[in-house]
Amino acid sequence: PVRGHRPRIAVRSPFVTANWASFKRLLDGEALPAALIDLDALEANAAVLIAKMGASGVTMRVATKSIRHIGLLRRLLEIGGSQFRGLMCYTAREAAFLADQGFDDLLIAYPVGRRDEAEIVASLSARGVRLWATIDSAAHVGVLAEAAKTHNTTVHSCLDVDMTWRALGQHFGVRRSPVRGADPALEIGEVIAKTDGVVLTAVLGYEAAVAGMADVTPGSKMLDPVRQMIKSRSRTVATQRRHEVVSALRASGHAIDVVNGGGTGSVAFTAHDGSVTEVTAGSGFLCPHLFDNYTDLDLQPAAFFALAVVRCSDDDHLTCFGGGYSASGEAGSSRLPKIWRPDGLVPVGMEGWGEVQTPFVWRGSGAKPTLGDPIVARHAKGGELAERFSEYLLFRGEQIVSREPSYRGMGQCFG
């Protein structure tokens, strides 16, 4: 990566407001379905997220789960220069794949719970790869220690600390680590101190209720004040708990070098938490449509997919091949794709977005799309689109500048 380079905030990509004709010209002659990345928008989004960090002095780690594309990962590290540091992986096998691609400084953010995964971590450590394996229990420590002994190495671990606000018997956030304060963190730290082959040098605290909760929710706006209250309380919990845990671990002798926090939706808040050394972002670089409802993120849509019209069953209907690319999480309309261009297409309610076909009602004002035309949509999340396509078409303006494989196109799948 090119170090010392600070990107400017790019002009708004012309394709953010492009009409349908621009996409038709871009995709003329291309095989559909296809996935597309607007590089101008990608670079602008990276600059926006860097600006959110301000003069905090923290660095940014790129979340690979939200990208799943080697070419884009390389571009993002180059764009970020000295302000970006390393990758946040989601499995041990992915970390091994990335290490083989030449990446270093890898934080595996989800616990390693099986011996085969621990063997991969230990083998990477023995090779000299800089990485951390996340833990949140003594059992995780034991699994890593056995593998470390086999490979005659030392594994660096990262303690995952729950950042969720709890009140009135409710858990207002995602279900992650059971470590919810300094005392349980110190208990695990004591186990590590007595265990050969494992050291504790990092802490992870993801404030999901801040980073992952939109400010405005269409369809349930009456609950937005409640969501804002949850986000506010969660910020307080995250700041206090992170400070307490990190301070306690350092006081007990653990050399905590990395304190990771946040996600795209909380970069500004997390970067200015004095306990944090780095923040994480992933989906924000691509700006899937779940980020449309965040009020303080001036991000631009950068990832799209295009379907081909394959039939017209009625004068006011048309059908595309494919399209059933729903996102993970609680099932609901927010997890489904959204039409980007042309305006005026509405999925048929009794069928929805289907694996083989997706029918639409045409309610637009212009000429209805016809056989062979591309219909452009956005996914709800960032990385999951890469599980559906073997390559991304990378473009600027109306020109495709590169075709590069996703993880899937490289024969990899870690989900």
C-alpha positions in Angstrom: 0.0 0.0 0.0 1.0 3.6 -0.7 1.7 5.2 2.7 1.4 8.8 3.7 -1.3 9.5 1.1 -4.4 11.3 2.3 -7.2 11.1 -0.2 -9.3 14.2 -1.0 -13.1 13.9 -0.8 -14.0 13.2 -4.4 -16.7 14.9 -6.4 -20.0 13.1 -6.2 -19.9 10.3 -8.7 -21.9 11.0 -11.8 -23.5 7.6 -11.4 -25.1 8.4 -8.1 -27.7 10.5 -10.0 -27.2 8.9 -13.4 -30.2 8.2 -15.5 -31.1 4.8 -16.7 -29.6 5.5 -20.2 -26.2 5.8 -18.7 -26.4 2.3 -17.2 -27.7 0.9 -20.4 -24.7 2.3 -22.3 -22.3 1.0 -19.6 -23.8 -2.5 -19.7 -24.2 -2.7 -23.5 -22.9 -6.1 -24.6 -22.2 -7.3 -21.0 -23.5 -10.7 -19.7 -26.2 -10.3 -17.1 -26.8 -10.7 -14.2 -23.7 -8.7 -13.3 -22.3 -6.9 -10.2 -20.8 -3.4 -10.6 -18.6 -1.2 -8.4 -18.4 2.6 -9.0 -14.8 3.4 -8.2 -15.4 7.1 -8.0 -18.0 6.5 -5.3 -15.8 4.0 -3.5 -13.0 6.5 -3.2 -15.3 9.3 -2.1 -16.8 7.0 0.6 -13.3 6.2 1.9 -12.5 9.9 2.1 -15.7 10.6 4.0 -15.0 7.9 6.6 -11.4 9.1 7.0 -12.7 12.6 7.6 -15.0 11.2 10.3 -11.9 10.1 12.3 -10.7 13.7 12.3 -7.6 14.4 14.3 -8.2 11.5 16.7 -4.9 9.8 15.8 -6.6 6.4 15.4 -6.2 4.2 12.3 -8.9 2.3 10.4 -9.1 -1.4 9.8 -11.0 -2.7 6.8 -13.6 -5.4 7.5 -13.2 -8.0 4.8 -16.6 -9.6 5.5 -18.2 -6.5 3.9 -15.9 -6.6 0.8 -14.9 -10.2 0.0 -12.9 -9.0 -3.0 -9.1 -9.0 -3.1 -8.9 -6.2 -5.7 -11.1 -3.9 -3.7 -9.2 -4.6 -0.5 -5.9 -3.7 -2.1 -7.5 -0.4 -3.4 -8.9 0.5 -0.1 -5.5 0.0 1.7 -3.8 2.2 -0.9 -6.5 4.9 -0.7 -6.2 5.1 3.1 -2.4 5.2 3.1 -1.0 5.6 6.6 -4.5 6.1 8.1 -5.5 2.5 7.3 -4.0 -0.4 9.1 -4.7 -4.1 8.4 -7.8 -6.2 7.8 -10.5 -7.5 10.1 -11.2 -11.1 8.9 -14.2 -13.3 9.8 -12.7 -16.8 9.8 -9.3 -18.4 10.3 -9.5 -19.9 6.8 -10.1 -16.5 5.3 -7.1 -15.2 7.2 -4.9 -18.0 5.7 -6.2 -17.1 2.3 -5.4 -13.4 2.7 -2.0 -14.2 4.1 -1.3 -16.3 1.0 -2.3 -13.2 -1.0 0.3 -11.1 0.7 -1.8 -9.4 3.4 -0.6 -9.0 6.9 -1.9 -7.5 10.2 -5.0 -9.6 10.4 -7.6 -9.5 13.2 -9.9 -12.5 13.2 -12.9 -10.9 14.7 -15.0 -14.0 15.4 -14.0 -16.6 18.0 -11.9 -19.7 17.0 -13.8 -22.6 18.6 -12.6 -25.7 16.7 -9.2 -27.4 16.7 -8.9 -27.3 12.9 -9.4 -23.5 13.0 -6.9 -23.1 15.9 -4.4 -25.1 13.9 -4.7 -22.7 11.0 -4.1 -19.7 13.4 -1.1 -21.4 15.0 0.4 -22.2 11.6 0.1 -18.6 10.5 1.7 -17.4 13.7 4.5 -19.8 13.2 5.0 -18.4 9.7 5.4 -14.9 11.1 2.1 -13.6 10.0 0.9 -10.8 12.3 -2.5 -11.7 13.5 -4.9 -12.0 16.4 -7.5 -14.7 17.2 -10.5 -13.4 19.1 -11.6 -15.1 22.3 -14.2 -14.5 25.0 -13.8 -17.5 27.2 -11.2 -19.8 28.9 -12.3 -22.6 26.5 -11.1 -20.5 23.6 -7.8 -20.1 25.3 -7.4 -23.8 25.7 -8.1 -24.6 22.1 -5.5 -22.0 20.9 -3.0 -23.2 23.4 -3.1 -26.8 22.2 -2.5 -25.7 18.6 0.2 -23.3 19.6 2.1 -26.2 21.4 1.8 -28.3 18.3 3.4 -25.6 16.1 5.9 -24.4 18.8 4.6 -20.9 18.5 2.8 -18.1 20.5 -0.6 -17.0 19.4 -1.8 -13.5 20.0 -5.3 -13.2 21.2 -7.9 -10.5 21.2 -10.5 -10.3 24.0 -14.0 -9.5 22.7 -15.9 -7.4 25.2 -19.7 -6.9 25.0 -20.7 -3.3 24.5 -24.4 -3.7 24.9 -26.6 -1.6 27.1 -28.8 -3.8 29.4 -31.8 -2.5 31.3 -35.1 -3.7 32.6 -34.1 -7.3 31.8 -33.5 -6.5 28.2 -30.4 -6.8 26.0 -30.4 -3.8 23.6 -27.9 -5.1 21.0 -26.5 -8.1 19.2 -25.6 -11.3 21.2 -21.9 -11.4 21.2 -19.4 -11.8 24.1 -20.3 -12.8 27.6 -17.5 -10.5 28.9 -19.3 -7.4 30.2 -16.9 -5.7 32.5 -13.4 -5.6 34.0 -13.8 -8.6 36.4 -14.7 -11.3 33.8 -12.0 -9.8 31.5 -9.4 -10.1 34.3 -10.5 -13.7 34.9 -9.8 -14.7 31.3 -6.6 -12.6 31.4 -5.4 -14.6 34.4 -6.1 -17.9 32.6 -3.9 -16.6 29.7 -1.1 -15.5 32.0 -0.9 -19.1 33.3 -1.1 -20.7 29.8 1.9 -21.3 27.6 1.5 -20.4 23.9 -1.1 -17.7 24.2 -0.7 -14.0 25.0 -3.4 -11.2 25.3 -2.4 -8.1 23.3 -5.7 -6.8 21.9 -9.3 -5.9 22.9 -12.3 -5.8 20.6 -15.5 -3.9 21.5 -18.2 -3.6 18.8 -20.9 -1.1 19.8 -23.5 -2.7 17.5 -26.4 -0.7 18.8 -24.5 2.5 17.7 -22.9 1.3 14.5 -25.6 -0.9 13.2 -28.8 0.9 14.0 -30.1 3.4 11.5 -31.3 6.9 12.6 -34.5 6.8 10.6 -36.5 3.7 9.9 -39.2 3.8 7.2 -42.3 2.0 8.3 -41.7 2.5 12.0 -40.7 6.1 12.4 -42.6 6.4 15.7 -40.0 4.2 17.3 -37.1 6.4 16.1 -36.9 8.3 19.4 -36.6 5.0 21.2 -33.8 3.9 18.9 -32.0 7.2 19.5 -32.3 6.7 23.3 -30.8 3.2 22.9 -28.0 4.5 20.8 -27.3 7.3 23.4 -27.2 4.9 26.3 -25.1 2.4 24.3 -22.5 5.1 23.7 -22.1 5.7 27.4 -21.8 2.0 28.1 -19.2 1.5 25.4 -17.0 4.4 26.5 -17.1 3.4 30.2 -16.7 -0.3 29.7 -14.0 -0.1 27.2 -11.9 2.2 29.4 -12.4 0.0 32.4 -11.5 -3.2 30.7 -8.4 -1.9 28.9 -7.1 -0.1 32.0 -7.6 -3.2 34.2 -5.9 -5.5 31.7 -2.9 -3.2 31.3 -2.6 -2.7 35.0 -2.5 -6.5 35.5 0.4 -6.8 33.1 -1.1 -7.5 29.7 0.5 -5.5 26.9 -2.7 -4.3 25.1 -1.4 -2.8 21.8 -4.6 -2.9 19.8 -8.0 -1.7 21.0 -10.5 -2.0 18.1 -14.0 -0.6 18.1 -16.9 0.5 16.0 -18.2 0.0 12.5 -19.2 2.3 9.6 -22.2 3.8 11.6 -20.1 4.8 14.6 -16.7 5.9 13.1 -16.9 9.4 14.4 -18.0 8.4 17.9 -15.6 5.5 18.3 -12.6 7.2 16.9 -12.8 9.8 19.6 -13.0 7.3 22.5 -9.7 7.8 24.2 -9.3 4.0 24.8 -9.4 3.1 21.1 -6.4 2.7 18.9 -8.3 1.8 15.7 -11.8 1.7 14.2 -13.3 -0.7 11.7 -15.3 0.0 8.6 -16.4 -2.2 5.8 -19.9 -1.8 4.3 -19.6 2.0 4.2 -17.1 1.9 1.4 -19.8 0.3 -0.8 -22.8 2.0 0.8 -25.5 -0.7 0.5 -29.0 0.6 1.0 -29.2 -0.1 4.7 -27.0 3.0 5.1 -29.5 5.3 3.4 -31.2 5.9 6.7 -28.2 7.2 8.6 -28.4 11.0 9.0 -24.8 11.8 9.5 -23.1 9.7 6.8 -22.8 11.4 3.4 -22.0 8.2 1.6 -22.6 7.4 -2.1 -24.0 4.1 -3.5 -21.0 2.3 -5.0 -22.2 -1.3 -5.4 -24.9 -2.4 -7.8 -26.2 -5.4 -9.6 -27.9 -5.6 -12.9 -30.6 -8.0 -14.1 -31.8 -8.6 -17.6 -35.5 -8.3 -18.6 -36.4 -11.8 -20.0 -40.2 -11.5 -20.5 -43.2 -9.2 -20.3 -46.2 -11.1 -19.2 -48.6 -8.1 -19.4 -48.6 -4.6 -20.6 -47.7 -3.2 -17.2 -45.4 -6.0 -16.0 -41.9 -7.3 -16.8 -39.8 -10.1 -15.5 -36.1 -10.3 -14.8 -33.9 -13.3 -14.5 -32.5 -13.8 -10.9 -32.5 -11.1 -8.2 -33.2 -13.1 -5.1 -30.2 -11.7 -3.2 -31.5 -11.1 0.2 -29.3 -10.0 3.1 -28.7 -11.8 6.4 -30.3 -10.6 9.7 -33.9 -10.5 10.9 -36.1 -11.3 7.9 -38.1 -8.4 6.5 -38.4 -6.0 3.6 -35.3 -4.0 4.7 -33.2 -7.1 3.8 -34.4 -7.2 0.2 -32.7 -5.4 -2.7 -34.0 -2.1 -3.9 -34.4 -0.9 -7.5 -32.0 1.9 -8.4 -32.7 2.5 -12.1 -35.1 2.9 -13.8 -37.5 4.6 -11.5 -41.0 3.1 -11.4 -40.5 -0.6 -10.9 -42.2 -2.3 -8.0 -41.7 -6.1 -7.2 -44.8 -8.2 -7.4 -45.9 -8.8 -3.8 -47.0 -12.4 -4.2 -43.5 -13.4 -5.6 -40.9 -10.9 -4.5 -37.2 -11.2 -5.4 -36.7 -14.7 -6.6 -33.7 -17.0 -7.3 -34.8 -17.7 -10.9 -37.1 -14.8 -11.7 -38.3 -11.5 -10.3 -41.4 -9.9 -11.8 -42.1 -6.2 -11.5 -45.1 -3.9 -12.0 -44.2 -0.9 -14.2 -45.4 2.4 -12.8 -42.9 4.7 -14.4 -43.6 7.7 -16.6 -41.4 6.9 -19.5 -41.1 3.9 -21.9 -41.3 0.6 -20.1 -38.1 -1.5 -20.2 -38.2 -4.2 -22.8 -36.6 -7.5 -23.5 -32.9 -7.6 -22.9 -32.8 -4.3 -21.0 -30.8 -4.1 -17.8 -32.5 -3.4 -14.5 -30.1 -2.0 -11.8 -30.6 -2.6 -8.1 -28.7 -2.3 -4.8 -28.1 -5.0 -2.2 -29.0 -4.3 1.5 -25.5 -5.2 2.7 -21.9 -5.0 1.4 -20.1 -8.3 1.2 -23.0 -10.7 0.7 -23.3 -9.6 -3.0 -19.9 -11.2 -3.6 -21.3 -14.6 -2.7 -23.5 -14.3 -5.8 -21.0 -13.1 -8.4 -17.7 -14.5 -9.5 -16.5 -11.1 -10.7 -17.1 -7.4 -10.2 -17.2 -5.0 -13.1 -15.3 -1.9 -11.8 -16.2 1.3 -13.6 -15.7 5.0 -13.8 -18.4 7.1 -15.6 -19.6 5.1 -18.4 -16.5 3.0 -18.8 -15.7 -0.4 -17.3 -12.0 -0.1 -16.4 -11.4 -3.6 -14.9 -12.9 -7.0 -14.3 -11.7 -8.6 -11.1 -12.8 -11.8 -9.3 -14.6 -11.9 -6.0 -13.7 -14.5 -3.3 -16.2 -16.7 -5.1 -14.4 -16.2 -8.4 -11.2 -17.2 -6.8 -12.8 -20.5 -5.6 -13.2 -19.3 -2.0 -16.2 -19.3 0.3 -16.0 -18.7 4.0 -19.6 -18.2 5.0 
